[in-house]
């Protein structure tokens, strides 16, 4: 649903435009407040694109027909996606992919419906550095990141794990991922069809559902048990999880050295939570400060 608001003559907010969309962008019939008028900002509807008099959306490189879920002309980058129709929109899966300019479907490939991941990803995207990193890989023509979640086990203190460039590790066979038993935390990707990625580098990020809870909340708690049977509870927030997501992509993909310990030294931290010690001026320090700033801004909004 996309809704626009405006103030009427009395100063009260009222709905000026409302559109309910099917996944491919066709408007539901009988959308009561839907509006179209030449030159109006309210013409920017599905995906923020301008609706034309023809009923097509202008994406820049191509015109899109939302009632058919197809483009009006062939993909100008058709040679990079030979497995797909040159008229297909977002790899025929608009719930997972986007196509911001009509050239090629894009996004980091999210395969989990995990609520706390969604909430923490939104927090991360509010930071300049988090947005830069996410957009870099969300629009990359050479690399794809797949994100999924699983339970790592009740005693695991690992918040997330990343496998960088699995093709070079020999984990891609006949267009499918084959995860060796030694990488059990990433087993959720085993037998995954990644043929849509073509010749791109493929990176895998697995989230531990002991930390990334199914439902989002203001605070979370996880209890770990050590080898001696002692239990310790850790409390954390979406801001801590946001840093963890950034850490996986920044440290183990963008700045990967091929060695996890060296990655952590370069990143400036190897511990979970924003209160963990961090090297001043390091990527970890930068994203932490930006997340703390966002948190303070959100607190001020709540007080108003």
Order of alpha helices (4+ residues) and beta strands (2+ residues): beta-beta-beta-beta-beta-beta-beta-alpha-alpha-beta-beta-beta-beta-beta-beta-beta-alpha-alpha-alpha
